[in-house]
Structures are given as C-alpha cells and as structure tokens.
Amino acid sequence: MRNFYLKENIQNLLSLWHCYGDVSKHQNLRIHGQWPHKVWHEPLLFDEPANVIRGYKRDKPREKKGVGFDTKRKPDSNEASVLVVMHKLLLDDVDIGDDNTIKILSSESELDLWLSLGCAGFGYKIDKAPIARAFIDSRSKFYFILNEGELVGTVLTWAQGHDVGIHQMTITQAGRGRGLAGKALLQLEKQARGSSAKSMSLQASKKGLKIYESLGFVPLGFLSSYL
C-alpha cells in the first residue's frame, strides 16, 4: 500500500503541474516552458530517474529543475533540494473546530495579493499565468492564511480522485513562529473531510516535517530536484 499512496501523492502533484500549462514532451519527459520550470518523467519512474533527467538537461537552461522520486533516500551531489513525500488517511471521524486561520479567495482579482504573499514567503518569483490557470480549474481552492485578521500566508489545495493535495503553502516573516501552519492544515483537513476526500497529500521540507508528522502525516518517500 505504501507505493500506492506514494504514486497517488505524486499523481496529485503532476496533475497540478499539467494544469499550470506550457508543458512540452521530449521522449518520456515533460518540460515546463515557464514557471515552475520543472522537468519530470512520465510514466513515473522511482529510484532511477536522476540519470535520465540529467541526460536531457545537459544542454538545457539551468533554471529548469529536473525532478525525481525515490522510495529510499539516495544522496546525490547534484541535488538542489529534497522534499519528503507525505500522506494522511482520513478514515476516522474527527471533530475539528472552526477558526479564522484560512480565508478562501472569492475572486480572481485577489490573485495579485495572493501571489505577492507567496513570493515573499518563498523568497522567489511566482508567475501569474500558471497560477491563474489553476485558479479557474474546478479541482483547486486558493486560500489566504491569516493571523488575527492580517493576511500573512498562502496555500492552495488540489483535488485528484479522492486525494486532496496541499501546495504552495508558505507563511511570511510577519506570521512565523505562531503555529499558523498547523492551524491552517487542520482547517484544510476539515474542508477535505467535508468534500468526502479519503486522503491528504503534501511534499514537506525538512523545516516543516515535525509539524506535519504531529498532525498525522506519514512519510512515504522523497522528491529530489536536480539542477
């Protein structure tokens, strides 16, 4: 079952990447022509895609990030970053109270503010066109993260089958250290349960790993990015 949930998690992510648009095909690789500048293998390869991706990237711009998926951690000197692929089953009934940590975007006109907060939180530029495509897709929901009414972060959810993926979650400096990520995730879980989802998925940085584990997310594998 572990590999099934791992594939479900990654399929959620890849579905969102396809929605971002401007995806071309080179043999079995998919390449973004714009942000988020990803290169990945379809059909999915586990534990061996690094050399396949590096072979393509030898003559390509360095802003493209090749992505590989591993069931076991395999250190690589060419890795730019590693995320932990995580999963949570939503089987038991859980009573989650309401709070004001998240606020859904009500119109596309709010996207510029959402993008500004996202760029500030992540420390890199996020292009609007791919995000705008995802925003109008019925599978997505976009949220602000709030601290006492102040907008301090972003997150979006992406529904694929019975799985709800958590993506582009960040807190700006003004909201950090207040436990907002955990509170936001609980509210997102409540939303997911209300939509009859059976699981939630995300890809965690080392910094956020303990938060997600404390909320019941289980590590399944690793997502490595290669320059």
C-alpha positions in Angstrom: 0.0 0.0 0.0 2.9 2.4 0.6 3.8 2.5 -3.0 0.1 3.0 -4.0 -0.1 6.0 -1.7 3.2 7.4 -2.9 2.0 7.2 -6.5 -1.3 8.8 -5.6 0.6 11.6 -3.9 2.8 12.2 -6.9 0.0 12.0 -9.4 -1.8 14.8 -7.5 1.3 16.9 -7.8 1.8 16.1 -11.5 -1.8 16.8 -12.2 -1.4 20.3 -10.8 1.8 20.8 -12.8 0.0 19.9 -16.0 -2.8 22.4 -15.1 -0.1 25.1 -14.8 0.3 24.7 -18.6 3.0 25.2 -21.2 4.1 21.5 -20.9 6.0 20.1 -23.8 7.1 16.5 -24.4 10.6 15.1 -25.1 10.6 11.3 -25.4 9.2 10.3 -21.9 10.0 13.6 -20.3 7.6 16.5 -19.7 9.1 20.0 -19.6 7.6 23.3 -18.4 8.3 26.2 -20.7 7.7 28.7 -17.9 7.3 28.7 -14.1 7.6 26.4 -12.2 10.3 25.3 -14.7 10.1 21.6 -13.9 11.3 18.5 -15.9 9.9 15.1 -15.0 9.5 11.6 -16.3 6.1 10.2 -17.4 5.2 7.5 -16.8 6.5 7.7 -13.3 10.0 6.3 -12.5 11.0 5.6 -9.0 14.6 5.3 -7.7 16.3 5.7 -11.1 15.2 8.9 -12.9 18.1 11.1 -12.0 20.4 10.0 -14.8 17.5 10.1 -17.3 16.7 13.7 -16.4 20.3 14.8 -16.3 20.9 13.4 -19.8 18.2 15.7 -21.1 19.3 18.7 -19.0 22.9 18.6 -20.2 22.2 21.1 -23.0 19.3 22.9 -21.4 19.0 26.2 -19.4 19.9 25.8 -15.7 16.7 27.4 -14.5 15.0 24.1 -15.4 14.8 21.8 -12.4 14.7 18.1 -13.0 12.5 16.2 -10.5 12.9 12.5 -9.4 11.1 10.3 -6.9 12.7 7.9 -4.6 11.3 5.3 -2.1 14.6 5.5 -0.2 16.9 8.4 0.3 19.8 8.4 -2.1 22.2 11.3 -1.5 23.3 12.9 -4.8 25.8 15.7 -5.1 23.7 17.3 -7.9 20.6 17.6 -5.8 19.3 21.2 -5.3 16.7 20.2 -2.7 14.9 17.2 -1.2 11.3 17.1 0.0 9.6 14.4 1.9 6.5 13.0 0.2 3.8 12.6 2.9 0.3 11.2 3.2 -2.6 11.2 5.6 -5.6 8.9 5.5 -9.0 10.5 6.5 -10.7 7.4 7.7 -11.8 8.2 11.3 -14.4 10.8 12.2 -12.6 13.8 13.8 -14.2 16.8 15.2 -12.3 19.9 14.1 -13.4 23.2 15.4 -13.7 26.4 13.3 -11.2 29.2 13.5 -10.2 32.1 11.3 -6.8 30.9 10.1 -7.7 30.5 6.5 -9.8 32.5 4.1 -10.8 31.3 0.6 -10.2 33.7 -2.3 -13.5 34.9 -3.5 -12.4 36.2 -6.9 -9.5 36.2 -9.4 -8.9 39.9 -8.5 -7.4 38.7 -5.3 -4.7 36.7 -7.0 -2.2 39.5 -7.2 -2.2 39.8 -3.4 -2.0 36.0 -3.0 1.0 36.0 -5.4 2.7 38.8 -3.6 2.4 37.0 -0.2 3.6 33.7 -1.9 6.7 35.4 -3.4 7.5 37.0 0.0 7.1 33.7 1.9 9.0 31.5 -0.5 11.6 34.1 -1.5 11.3 33.5 -5.2 9.1 34.8 -8.1 5.9 33.0 -8.9 4.5 33.8 -12.4 0.8 34.7 -12.6 -0.2 32.9 -15.8 0.2 29.4 -14.5 -1.4 30.2 -11.2 -4.3 31.9 -12.9 -4.9 28.7 -14.9 -5.0 26.7 -11.7 -7.3 29.2 -10.0 -10.1 28.8 -12.6 -9.9 25.0 -12.5 -12.6 23.3 -10.5 -10.1 21.0 -8.8 -8.4 23.9 -7.0 -9.2 26.1 -4.0 -7.0 29.0 -3.1 -6.7 30.4 0.5 -5.0 33.2 2.4 -3.5 32.3 5.8 -4.4 34.9 8.5 -3.0 35.9 11.8 -5.6 37.8 13.8 -7.2 39.1 10.6 -3.9 40.0 8.9 -3.0 38.2 5.7 0.3 36.5 6.3 0.5 33.5 4.0 -0.9 31.4 1.2 -1.9 27.8 0.4 -3.8 26.0 -2.3 -5.5 22.6 -2.4 -5.8 20.4 -5.4 -8.3 17.5 -5.6 -7.3 14.5 -7.7 -9.6 11.5 -7.3 -10.2 11.0 -3.5 -6.9 12.8 -2.6 -6.6 16.5 -1.7 -3.1 17.8 -2.1 -1.6 20.8 -0.2 0.5 23.1 -2.3 2.2 26.5 -2.3 1.9 26.7 1.5 4.0 29.4 3.0 4.0 32.0 5.9 5.6 35.4 5.5 8.0 36.6 8.1 5.3 38.6 9.9 3.4 35.4 10.7 6.1 32.9 11.5 6.5 31.3 14.9 2.8 31.4 15.8 1.8 27.9 14.8 -0.3 29.1 11.9 0.8 26.3 9.5 -0.6 23.7 11.8 -3.8 25.6 12.4 -4.2 26.1 8.7 -3.7 22.4 7.9 -6.4 21.5 10.4 -8.9 23.8 8.7 -7.9 22.4 5.3 -8.4 18.9 6.7 -11.9 19.9 7.8 -12.6 21.2 4.3 -11.2 18.0 2.8 -13.4 15.8 5.0 -16.4 17.9 4.1 -15.7 17.1 0.4 -15.6 13.3 1.1 -11.9 13.1 0.4 -10.2 9.9 1.7 -6.7 11.3 2.0 -4.5 14.4 2.0 -1.0 14.6 0.5 1.9 17.1 0.5 5.6 17.4 0.0 7.4 18.6 3.1 10.7 20.5 3.6 12.9 19.4 6.4 11.8 22.6 8.3 8.1 21.6 8.2 8.5 17.9 8.7 7.8 17.8 12.5 4.6 19.9 12.1 3.2 17.6 9.5 4.1 14.5 11.5 2.4 15.9 14.6 -0.8 16.2 12.5 -0.7 12.6 11.4 1.1 12.8 8.1 3.2 9.8 7.3 6.5 9.9 5.2 6.3 7.8 2.0 9.4 8.7 0.0 11.4 11.6 -1.4 11.1 14.1 -4.1 14.6 15.4 -5.3 15.2 18.3 -7.5 18.3 18.4 -9.8 19.9 21.5 -11.4 
